[in-house]
């Protein structure tokens, strides 16, 4: 499957896309740039894609799973606790479509400040 790079300026994160309608829609919209927001140990940013909630969407993720939040619409990358996490889990604000898996350690995103610019490109 295709791979993408999230370039936050100070750090990059590569990811492999899953075989899903959301992943296909995001690839079709590449490249794009957005402003990063931070919510606990999560970075998220608006995307120029509209996709419905898919079967299997969930709010609790494992760090490294990359999600699309239809209500944003936004990409959400959790790497630890958020304000609504319970018992050490990574809980996003609402159920999201999982569309990619990070190839790199997502904890590097802890250095990305709110307001940073992120550019998302295809790398394969």
C-alpha positions in Angstrom: 0.0 0.0 0.0 1.0 3.6 -0.4 3.1 5.5 2.1 2.9 9.1 3.2 5.1 11.5 5.1 3.8 14.0 7.7 6.4 16.8 7.7 6.1 19.0 10.8 9.2 21.1 10.1 11.0 20.1 13.2 10.3 16.3 12.7 8.8 14.0 10.2 6.6 10.9 10.5 6.3 8.3 7.8 3.3 6.0 7.7 1.9 3.1 5.6 -1.7 3.4 4.5 -4.2 0.7 5.2 -6.5 -0.6 2.5 -9.6 1.5 3.2 -11.9 4.0 1.5 -10.6 6.7 3.9 -7.0 6.0 2.9 -7.9 6.2 -0.8 -9.7 9.5 -0.3 -6.7 11.0 1.6 -4.2 9.9 -1.1 -6.4 11.5 -3.8 -6.2 14.8 -1.9 -2.4 14.8 -1.5 -0.4 17.0 -1.1 -1.9 19.4 1.4 -0.7 21.6 4.3 -2.5 22.4 7.5 -2.0 24.1 10.9 -1.5 21.7 13.8 -3.6 21.7 17.0 -2.6 19.8 20.1 -4.9 18.1 22.6 -3.0 16.3 25.4 -0.7 13.8 23.8 -2.4 14.1 20.4 -1.7 16.3 17.3 -4.5 16.8 14.9 -5.1 19.0 11.8 -7.8 19.7 9.3 -7.8 17.9 6.0 -9.5 18.6 2.6 -11.3 15.3 2.6 -14.8 14.2 3.5 -15.3 10.6 4.3 -18.0 8.8 6.4 -17.4 6.9 9.5 -16.4 3.4 8.6 -17.3 0.1 10.3 -14.6 -0.6 12.9 -14.1 3.1 13.7 -13.0 3.6 17.3 -12.0 6.3 19.8 -9.4 4.2 21.7 -6.3 3.7 19.6 -2.8 2.3 20.0 0.0 4.8 19.6 1.1 4.5 16.0 -2.4 4.1 14.6 -3.3 7.1 12.5 -6.9 8.2 12.4 -9.3 10.3 10.4 -12.0 12.2 12.4 -15.0 12.7 10.1 -16.4 15.5 12.4 -13.3 17.6 11.9 -12.6 16.7 9.2 -9.2 16.0 10.6 -6.3 13.6 10.9 -5.6 12.7 14.6 -2.4 11.1 15.7 -2.4 10.1 19.4 0.8 9.2 21.0 -0.2 9.1 24.7 -2.9 10.3 27.0 -5.6 12.9 26.0 -7.8 14.9 28.5 -10.4 12.1 28.3 -8.1 9.1 28.5 -8.8 6.5 31.2 -6.2 4.1 32.7 -3.3 5.0 30.5 -5.2 4.6 27.2 -4.9 6.8 24.1 -8.5 8.0 23.6 -9.4 10.3 20.8 -12.4 12.8 21.1 -14.7 10.5 19.1 -14.7 7.4 17.0 -12.4 7.7 14.0 -11.5 5.7 10.9 -8.0 4.1 11.2 -6.4 4.6 7.9 -2.6 4.3 8.4 0.1 2.9 10.7 3.2 4.9 11.6 6.5 3.6 10.5 8.3 5.7 13.0 7.9 6.4 16.8 4.9 8.7 17.2 6.3 9.9 20.6 8.5 12.3 18.6 5.3 14.3 18.0 5.6 15.6 21.6 8.0 18.2 20.3 5.4 19.6 17.7 3.8 22.8 19.0 0.3 24.0 18.4 0.3 26.3 15.3 3.1 24.4 13.5 2.6 23.7 9.9 2.3 20.1 8.6 2.6 19.1 5.0 1.4 15.7 4.0 2.9 14.1 0.9 3.0 10.6 -0.8 6.5 9.1 -0.6 6.3 5.9 -2.7 
